[in-house]
Amino acid sequence: MIVHHDEPLPGQGAVSLLILGAGWTSTFLLPLLQREGINHAATTTTGRDGTIPFIFDPESEDTSPFTALPPAKTILITFPLKGTGQSSRLVSGYAATHPDIAQDVRYIQFGVTSIWKAEDWQDENSPYDTSNARAIAEDELMRVAPAASVLSLAGLYGGARQPRNWVHRVITSKEALRAKGALHVIHGEDVARAVVALHRNFTPKKRWLMCDMHVYDWWDLTEDWARQTLGAEEGSVSAEEVEKQKDLLAWVGELMMEENIRALPRDMKLVGRRLDGRGFWQHMGIWPTQGRIR
Ligand SMILES: NC(=O)c1ccc[n+]([C@@H]2O[C@H](COP(=O)([O-])OP(=O)(O)OC[C@H]3O[C@@H](n4cnc5c(N)ncnc54)[C@H](OP(=O)(O)O)[C@@H]3O)[C@@H](O)[C@H]2O)c1
């Protein structure tokens, strides 16, 4: 039996989309599912906020935790699966406890774009690191599940999670800034739209590279954010932060001289690995709504 989206499933409490791990991305996905009228359920490890308590133990063959899960057409796994065996255990655990629908379940797994390592452009069809633990688990999921697809996500941002707040963690020294090339991101709202698009137009055995179709230059962003902070209303930024931002601004200027960069952003060829994220959006006939981070 092929299950079409939003058709009812057999079984009590059946849902169209089941989120295994309603974490940060679900702050965007749950409201979208509500607005779109997509029947859904979600888990957390604790069962907070009315979610189903569910913990996947990747080492255990015990299928009893899966009995708490409703029948679902699409299952989104947000937490990482790694290496050999974990994906098989998850799929077989759900199948053993939901035999009536097991053959029709489609899985979506969130992944990371760092599995693509080439120092140039890469898209969803580019070679990736097949020895990467997450890539191994994703490949296994796409092999063992009736249908599975992976969304490899660039840096997640949106709401309170803003890339400019990553600067002090990422740029700890002038040398750290020198080493920084491109930044790729995707907004939580576009991740949510992508999940819904994939749920409605499923692409079995396909790993997609998800970004907002921008290549950001860390030097350009750092300089822009430093100027914004230094230009903020007097008293709104601490003296310590002002000093840090002045250092960042000076480092960018010095590096531009040392590396003979005439202007920002740097030429794309100089920022290293670049992601071409057009494929998913083109295939689905939708485009990112968020971009041009500030
Ligand atoms: N952060 C980034 O910039 C970034 C970039 C690219 C890709 N990613 C990937 O995107 C995904 C993260 O999505 P997100 O931000 O929505 O995740 P998140 O906020 O970390 O939430 C993960 C969810 O999974 C649940 N969970 C964790 N381990 C579990 C287990 N063993 N069994 C059952 N549930 C479990 C957590 O439960 P509790 O709520 O109870 O903790 C939580 O609800 C990850 O795969 C991450 O590697 C992240």
The ligand as an SDF file (V2000), in Angstrom:
LIG
                    3D

 48 52  0  0  0  0  0  0  0  0999 V2000
   23.2430   23.8160   15.1760 N   0  0  0  0  0  0  0  0  0  0  0  0
   23.5800   23.9450   13.9240 C   0  0  0  0  0  0  0  0  0  0  0  0
   24.0040   25.0210   13.4410 O   0  0  0  0  0  0  0  0  0  0  0  0
   23.4260   22.7650   13.0080 C   0  0  0  0  0  0  0  0  0  0  0  0
   23.9060   22.8780   11.7150 C   0  0  0  0  0  0  0  0  0  0  0  0
   23.7030   21.8450   10.8230 C   0  0  0  0  0  0  0  0  0  0  0  0
   23.0400   20.7030   11.2360 C   0  0  0  0  0  0  0  0  0  0  0  0
   22.6120   20.5880   12.4980 N   0  0  0  0  0  0  0  0  0  0  0  0
   21.9190   19.3420   12.8500 C   0  0  0  0  0  0  0  0  0  0  0  0
   20.5290   19.6100   12.9640 O   0  0  0  0  0  0  0  0  0  0  0  0
   19.9960   18.7490   13.9620 C   0  0  0  0  0  0  0  0  0  0  0  0
   19.5390   19.5620   15.1340 C   0  0  0  0  0  0  0  0  0  0  0  0
   18.2350   20.0280   15.0040 O   0  0  0  0  0  0  0  0  0  0  0  0
   17.6800   20.8610   16.2360 P   0  0  0  0  0  0  0  0  0  0  0  0
   18.5160   22.1110   16.3890 O   0  0  0  0  0  0  0  0  0  0  0  0
   16.2360   20.9600   16.1120 O   0  0  0  0  0  0  0  0  0  0  0  0
   18.0740   19.8570   17.4210 O   0  0  0  0  0  0  0  0  0  0  0  0
   18.1270   20.0490   18.9770 P   0  0  0  0  0  0  0  0  0  0  0  0
   17.6030   21.3700   19.3990 O   0  0  0  0  0  0  0  0  0  0  0  0
   19.4740   19.6070   19.4260 O   0  0  0  0  0  0  0  0  0  0  0  0
   17.0390   18.9520   19.3980 O   0  0  0  0  0  0  0  0  0  0  0  0
   17.2800   17.5710   19.3030 C   0  0  0  0  0  0  0  0  0  0  0  0
   16.0470   16.8670   19.7790 C   0  0  0  0  0  0  0  0  0  0  0  0
   16.2850   15.4840   19.7760 O   0  0  0  0  0  0  0  0  0  0  0  0
   15.9910   14.9430   21.0840 C   0  0  0  0  0  0  0  0  0  0  0  0
   16.9630   13.8820   21.3160 N   0  0  0  0  0  0  0  0  0  0  0  0
   18.2950   13.9860   21.4530 C   0  0  0  0  0  0  0  0  0  0  0  0
   18.8430   12.7810   21.5990 N   0  0  0  0  0  0  0  0  0  0  0  0
   17.8260   11.8810   21.5570 C   0  0  0  0  0  0  0  0  0  0  0  0
   17.7420   10.4600   21.6540 C   0  0  0  0  0  0  0  0  0  0  0  0
   18.8390    9.7000   21.8320 N   0  0  0  0  0  0  0  0  0  0  0  0
   16.5510    9.8820   21.5790 N   0  0  0  0  0  0  0  0  0  0  0  0
   15.4360   10.6120   21.3900 C   0  0  0  0  0  0  0  0  0  0  0  0
   15.4390   11.9620   21.2850 N   0  0  0  0  0  0  0  0  0  0  0  0
   16.6320   12.5800   21.3660 C   0  0  0  0  0  0  0  0  0  0  0  0
   16.1180   16.1080   22.0500 C   0  0  0  0  0  0  0  0  0  0  0  0
   15.3040   15.8980   23.1850 O   0  0  0  0  0  0  0  0  0  0  0  0
   15.2140   16.9800   24.3750 P   0  0  0  0  0  0  0  0  0  0  0  0
   14.4090   18.1220   23.8040 O   0  0  0  0  0  0  0  0  0  0  0  0
   14.5010   16.2880   25.4610 O   0  0  0  0  0  0  0  0  0  0  0  0
   16.6310   17.3570   24.6900 O   0  0  0  0  0  0  0  0  0  0  0  0
   15.6090   17.2660   21.1730 C   0  0  0  0  0  0  0  0  0  0  0  0
   14.2210   17.3530   21.2300 O   0  0  0  0  0  0  0  0  0  0  0  0
   21.1220   17.8760   14.4620 C   0  0  0  0  0  0  0  0  0  0  0  0
   21.1540   16.6810   13.7180 O   0  0  0  0  0  0  0  0  0  0  0  0
   22.3280   18.7540   14.1840 C   0  0  0  0  0  0  0  0  0  0  0  0
   23.5390   18.0460   14.0810 O   0  0  0  0  0  0  0  0  0  0  0  0
   22.7650   21.5950   13.3950 C   0  0  0  0  0  0  0  0  0  0  0  0
  1  2  1  0
  2  3  2  0
  2  4  1  0
  4  5  1  0
  4 48  2  0
  5  6  2  0
  6  7  1  0
  7  8  2  0
  8  9  1  0
  8 48  1  0
  9 10  1  0
  9 46  1  0
 10 11  1  0
 11 12  1  0
 11 44  1  0
 12 13  1  0
 13 14  1  0
 14 15  2  0
 14 16  1  0
 14 17  1  0
 17 18  1  0
 18 19  2  0
 18 20  1  0
 18 21  1  0
 21 22  1  0
 22 23  1  0
 23 24  1  0
 23 42  1  0
 24 25  1  0
 25 26  1  0
 25 36  1  0
 26 27  1  0
 26 35  1  0
 27 28  2  0
 28 29  1  0
 29 30  1  0
 29 35  2  0
 30 31  1  0
 30 32  2  0
 32 33  1  0
 33 34  2  0
 34 35  1  0
 36 37  1  0
 36 42  1  0
 37 38  1  0
 38 39  2  0
 38 40  1  0
 38 41  1  0
 42 43  1  0
 44 45  1  0
 44 46  1  0
 46 47  1  0
M  CHG  2   8   1  16  -1
M  END
$$$$
